[in-house]
Amino acid sequence: MNHKELVKHSADVLSKTPFLTFTNLFQLRREELHNLSLKLGEAYREAYMASGEEEGALLEAYRNVRRALPIEENGKRYRAWEAYLACQY
């Protein structure tokens, strides 16, 4: 799936999901949450570069997923640097 398709797919999923609760997010495993945050970060980056309308929703979803991850001993969330890079352009 290329980035434009991922942006469209993420926007479609988000439009069908009125909200993500932290209870639901904690039921997912840490690695699954991290991988989801990477995909959302990349989709946000692509939407931002294309000045897409869905970029705000993607960024909010990315933040919510990252916040669901526990803070580790170093004071950062699980694999924070990798997640940060996924959003950069």
C-alpha positions in Angstrom: 0.0 0.0 0.0 1.5 3.3 -1.0 1.4 6.4 1.2 -1.6 8.0 -0.5 -3.6 4.8 -0.2 -2.5 4.5 3.5 -3.7 8.1 4.1 -7.1 7.3 2.5 -7.4 4.0 4.3 -6.5 5.7 7.7 -9.0 8.5 7.1 -11.7 5.9 6.2 -11.0 3.9 9.3 -11.0 7.0 11.5 -14.2 8.2 10.0 -15.9 4.9 10.9 -14.4 5.0 14.4 -15.9 7.8 16.4 -13.3 7.5 19.2 -10.7 5.3 20.6 -10.9 4.7 24.3 -7.8 4.1 26.4 -9.4 0.9 27.7 -9.6 -0.5 24.2 -6.1 0.7 23.4 -4.6 -1.0 26.4 -6.0 -4.3 25.3 -3.7 -4.2 22.3 -0.1 -5.3 22.8 2.7 -2.7 23.1 4.3 -3.7 19.7 0.9 -3.5 17.9 0.3 -0.1 19.3 3.8 1.0 18.3 3.4 -0.3 14.7 0.0 1.4 14.5 1.5 4.6 15.6 4.2 4.3 12.9 1.6 3.9 10.2 -0.4 6.8 11.6 2.7 8.9 11.7 3.6 8.1 8.2 0.0 8.8 7.0 0.1 12.1 8.9 3.4 13.1 7.2 2.0 12.3 3.8 -1.3 14.2 4.5 0.7 17.2 5.8 2.9 17.2 2.7 -0.1 17.1 0.4 -2.0 19.6 2.6 -4.7 17.0 3.1 -7.8 17.7 5.1 -7.4 14.6 7.2 -4.1 15.5 8.7 -5.6 16.8 12.0 -7.5 13.6 12.5 -4.4 11.5 11.8 -2.3 13.5 14.2 -4.9 13.2 16.9 -5.1 9.4 16.4 -1.2 9.2 16.4 -1.1 11.1 19.7 -3.8 8.9 21.3 -2.0 5.7 20.3 1.4 7.0 21.5 -0.1 8.1 24.8 -1.5 4.6 25.4 2.0 3.2 25.5 3.7 3.1 28.9 6.5 5.4 29.8 9.7 3.5 30.2 12.5 3.9 32.7 14.2 6.5 30.5 11.1 8.7 30.8 10.1 8.2 27.2 7.4 6.1 25.6 8.2 2.8 23.9 10.5 3.4 20.9 9.8 7.1 20.9 12.6 8.1 18.5 11.3 5.8 15.8 7.8 7.1 16.2 9.1 10.7 16.0 10.9 10.0 12.8 7.8 8.5 11.2 6.1 11.9 11.4 9.0 14.0 10.1 9.1 15.3 6.6 
